[in-house]
């Protein structure tokens, strides 16, 4: 079972979906599809979809 998260980029503020593998979010990173910034998933979660 995969979780789907709504995350927000700290640099440009755009929202996007993320589907990390596994339940442990520590150390998981995401690259913004709009500006290319890399950020930690754990700090930028808005809600679970």
C-alpha positions as CSV (number, residue, x, y, z in Angstrom):
1,X,0.0,0.0,0.0
2,X,1.5,3.3,-1.1
3,X,0.8,6.6,0.5
4,X,0.2,9.8,-1.5
5,X,1.2,13.1,0.1
6,X,0.6,16.7,-0.9
7,X,3.8,18.7,-0.3
8,X,4.8,22.4,-0.8
9,X,8.1,23.6,-2.1
10,X,9.8,26.0,0.4
11,X,11.5,28.0,-2.5
12,X,8.7,28.7,-5.0
13,X,5.6,27.7,-2.9
14,X,4.1,25.4,-5.5
15,X,2.2,22.3,-4.3
16,X,2.8,18.9,-5.8
17,X,2.1,15.2,-5.0
18,X,4.8,12.8,-3.6
19,X,4.6,9.1,-3.3
20,X,7.6,8.0,-1.1
21,X,8.5,4.3,-0.9
22,X,8.1,2.8,2.5
23,X,6.5,4.3,5.6
24,X,9.7,5.9,7.1
25,X,9.9,9.5,5.9
26,X,13.2,10.4,7.7
27,X,15.8,11.2,5.1
28,X,13.5,11.2,2.1
29,X,14.0,14.1,-0.3
30,X,12.0,15.5,-3.2
31,X,13.0,17.7,-6.1
32,X,10.5,20.4,-7.1
33,X,9.1,19.9,-10.6
34,X,8.7,23.6,-11.0
35,X,11.9,25.3,-9.8
36,X,14.3,22.3,-9.2
37,X,14.9,22.9,-5.5
38,X,15.5,19.8,-3.3
39,X,13.8,19.6,0.1
40,X,13.0,17.2,2.8
41,X,9.6,15.6,2.6
42,X,9.1,15.3,6.3
43,X,9.2,19.1,6.9
44,X,7.0,20.1,3.9
45,X,3.9,17.8,4.2
46,X,0.6,19.7,3.8
47,X,-1.7,16.7,4.0
48,X,-2.2,13.0,3.0
49,X,-4.3,12.3,0.0
